[in-house]
């Protein structure tokens, strides 16, 4: 360790906090928490004491460090979780794709609350349920709730000044029609409360409440209302019967298990509510080097708890981590109640942990088999290797495209295919930063340089084949861009270009283009990948142009600049949304004075009248 870095460590305070190790490019490669920053960071540089291999590599790559002091160990724990999520440091154990986990949001500041999916958590007083690692299962849950409770799916500002005639959902019995004034806010909020009971796993309370209301309505001779409640009750009881009873105890539990192998770890939680197994969530984690069981389990527990919005009475884990006292204090401060974290060795709890562990092992094995190519390689992929003269089938293909109109708002895209199928979690978009004017070659070079830098840093998967939308010039520019980011030419993948005009294929070092028969599955696969890259790029390009157009119209208003226009669009989504928001809602946006609100609404009204004329 360098002398200047040792001096910086010696100057660290003895306070609790978070420390960040940075590499020579000033990139954060590790985030850690400490009860005493000076003592903890000094432990990395003690002479005469050999470090574990992974820690030794981390220290060798550390060129600078930063730190943040906190008031307590609990604050340090919270800050560490947030920074790991933000920076995704290479040498931390971190959840993959946790920024994309969806939640179900139930709004609370409206007379007729909305229930919908979101990937953004806001401190807005709403209730959030999740995260859901299986987005399809979450959508099925929302559909089920909409079918039996008939809540609105629109995002209109209700109640309306003048009752509406109702949308299609209302007329087919899928909405209670709050826009028509057919349901009171009190009745509607009671239904929303029942939705929250369902999402919280409170099925017993929910079924009891609905049965009581059904009997009450029947007693008052309101047979139509009683029949509707009967249908809801039957649907809920059907779901409840499908849930597996795993315990006679009524306490809610999350049962967590971790399994790991070769840089990939799976954290799995079983959700037990009112003694019934109601579902599971699977989290994939990444780690570098020889991370141990205890480190991976503690990292998963902390990050899982940070992401979860509805915490149970008990959490069962296989091994209690060293930092458990701090974690318990954090949970107490966060929830205002005592949450027990246990590691049972016998009884029903041990059986549940075994079940969670077996499920985690199964998921890990499935992932390992898929990544080793255990899945069958499609004929089109095998044929592609033959036509392009590759050493083996290109299992992973990354395709790049550029979209621009006369140099305006240029963007790049990358789509990713594995075994001939799209992997949308690996799609990427790039706003061109360094190129001015219409220069496709320079744009391709910039995008490939930036994309390959992430591959070289180990942040992105390394494809077997890079496909460029274009001919010789584009292929040559792509290789130049990757070489600027690559450690050596030997690390580059195979590269090919496909021209739109005649579907000719270009390979480096070959003077003449390759021709693949038009009825070949290999060519159809390349065309599909190229078209997908083009679609993805042009969609992003249109989005930027539309956003720029909206911002320019907002910036016509005196006093509203780029920052404020971006803030307004972020809050209300569109000009139409801004116009419908009303003066009070607009005034709540930071930077919006009463005068600006008045001028904005007048401008939008004028633009609307011009458009109508």
PyMOL commands that set and color helices and strands:
alter all, ss='L'
color gray80, all
select helices_A, chain A and resi 3-10+37-42+53-61+73-87+98-100+135-149+168-171+178-180+185-199+203-219+223-242+293-307+324-335+347-371+379-387+424-426+440-456+472-485+489-491+521-554+562-572+575-581+583-587+594-612
alter helices_A, ss='H'
color red, helices_A
select strands_A, chain A and resi 17-22+28-34+64-69+94-95+102-106+115-118+127-132+244-245+253-261+264-273+276-286+314-316+340-342+396-405+408-418+421-422+428-431+465-469+494-498+505-507
alter strands_A, ss='S'
color yellow, strands_A
deselect
rebuild
show_as cartoon
